[in-house]
Amino acid sequence: MSTSPVTLMVARRVADGRYQDLIAWLHEGEQLATDFPGYLGSGVLAPPPDDNEFQIIFRFANEQTLHAWEHSVSRTAWLARGSDLFAHPSEHRVRGIDGWFGTSGARPPRWKQAVAIWLAFFPVSLLFNWLLGPWLTDLGLLSRVFVSTLALTPLMVYLFIPLSTRLLANWLNATATRALPAPTAAQNP
């Protein structure tokens, strides 16, 4: 079993006419998870205007604490209470930065992931240093790095890297397809 944080991503499509009920049910699930050891956070992501699939994300300290929550009586009862609110449920686990780049079979190459992260990090880091650099110059190197990473990490993880991956989705998920040249007469058997 893993000892690193693990994220459970759950997708739920709203059943017809049950939008408000589903919202309340999703928030109830978030509140329920807060009582479990190892709970690190959760969130509900609303669908885009032309869709009806909500994403709910639960993050736990490790696989064991997630497993305990997943198999708890209270979660089972919560799922039963909401069973008529949604259609076509799906769930999958992700670790580390993999959650930003889709499921394992659909993830872009690591070099594209690195480019997407850098494209998010560079301008935000530059802006941070331009705006706050003058106030941080009196601090030692360790303190400056501490303050900047403390401020920038949550912004990157929750806002800018997801934004970057969304804006670059077509490029990140593009597959390299090249047409092979037609065989010449000398190549035909």
Order of alpha helices (4+ residues) and beta strands (2+ residues): beta-alpha-beta-beta-alpha-alpha-beta-alpha-alpha-alpha-alpha
